[in-house]
Amino acid sequence: GIVSLQTIKLWIKMIKDTGSINLSYSSGRPRTVRTKEGAQRILREDLGCFPYKKIKQPKLTDLHKMKRAKFANWVLNHYTKEDTEKWLFTGEKYFDLDGVYNVQNDRVWAVSREEADGQCAIHQKIKFPTKVMVWFGVCSEGLTTPMIFEDGTMDAEMYIKEVLSVAPKCGNNTLGNHWTYQQDGVKLHIHYLTQEWCTNPDHFPDFISQDR
């Protein structure tokens, strides 16, 4: 801001008398103290805000969005609402046997790091942990029986032999004889051997191929 002539004269006198300028008080209005508690109070009470955590989600390109819109239109033109209730959505998930560890929430109360380490505050992980794969289906009637495979690695031939060979039975037990098998776009699912097996009408009553 602008410094007044009186203030400048006062500073000159201070320099002549003491060799320095001693600002024992502010020449402007008092500063407002901003504390963490005050900022939180303003955000929550005055502005009605809440601290939401960031979430992770796949980054969709324009091509992805176009394909999804195309698929949605195809479904609207070829299936009724009752038909979509007979869809069986399936997927797999790999789990390692090192256990679950949440960096944010898993804490140990102790007076020192050494005491915490003595109370199992160290979670050890090996470089290549043993993995298992779990497969199951989801539909309007609930979940199918999950299948667990101890060998975490799987190619298309093993996927057909171990998973797809029992998937029709899971669908029939859950949805009856008329239903649609749906899977995502991972490499095992879009492999040509997998697609050939699934499009065979002797295996599934109906199947959504990768071309859709």
Buried (B, 14 or more C-beta within 10 A) or exposed (E): EEEEEEEEEEBEEBEEEEEEEEEEEEEEEEEEEEEEEEEEEEEEEEEEEEEEEEEEEEEEEEEEEEBEEEEEEEBEEEBEEEBBEBBBBBBBEEBBEEEEEEEEEEEEEEEEEEEBEEEEBEEEEEEEEEBBBEBBBBBEBEEBEEBEBEEBEBEBEEBBEBBBEBBBEBBBEBBEEEBBBBBEEEEBBBBEBBBEBBEEEEBBBBBBEBEE
